[in-house]
Amino acid sequence: MNDIHIEERLKHVCDWGIQALSDESQAITDLIPQIDDNFTKAVDMMYNCNGKIIVTGVGKSGNIGAKIAATLASTGTPAFFISPLDVYHGDLGVMTSSDVVLALSNSGQTDELLRFIPMVLHMNIPIISMTCNPNSLLAKYSNAHIQVKVEKEACPLNLAPTSSTTAALAMGDALAIALMQVRDFKPQDFAQFHPGGELGKRLLTTASDVMRVDDLPIVPQDMHLGEAIIRVSKGQLGLGVSVEDDNKVIGLITDGDIRRAMEKWQAKFFDHTVSDIMTRTPKLVLPTTKISEVQRIMHQHKIHTVLVVDEDEHLLGVVDHYACMI
């Protein structure tokens, strides 16, 4: 192909890209009428599975299956992917009668997969299949068959698996989402499976993990404000904490409190003490409070700092909004 033809074709690449996305989005939309009682049965089988969800498939279906298994595992459903080709070399040993098999095949007639199915049936393991053909052999031997049929591939030759694999992936997501809803899966549950991610850190990290405990700016309630300013400044937290002799929190002053007091009293400012301006009901959290809850409190009350205390409100530390940015 000469350069002129290439340049002419390059003018249409955006149109072709848009067409591909349009075809694949339509393929996903067309799945909605295909969700029926078999989908409900599949979710029920997976929810009540006492073992693992064994996802399997060959080729592109295998690639999609691996992603579906990962999504299930990360959302509270124990699952992993097995290639049917590996079953003949020892992987069958990981399967038990308590498991459920989710088998993916666009045609439902894939040879390697069909050779695997008799082993599954022999072990009395229930099968959920996902194919475009409800009359296929795979569908026939399944306890629940989810139809994933597309009118055409996004491939201009209608050959390369494109719309069909996108549709299968979306149906896998639909199963995972439905299972999450049945399990009443919460963000805290998600964090358990993603402890290294940002969400996991926010939901699992506690106030005690990030609180500052050294050189806290303590300002006795009878301290004059001139001295309190120095103490607050050295503390570099924008606040000072007032405590009793046993370290029980009785109040809090902030930079804002000091500025407002200076504007109000002007020359008489230095005649006043911490008790004249301190907030007597500062926001307190326990050391076990999750950072996500600390952030919620800060946002709700439009504050930048909370005090960490024990059950008897004795000061343990301070958490500011910077410490929450983990």
Order of alpha helices (4+ residues) and beta strands (2+ residues): alpha-alpha-alpha-beta-alpha-beta-alpha-beta-alpha-beta-alpha-beta-alpha-alpha-alpha-alpha-alpha-beta-beta-alpha-beta-alpha-beta-beta
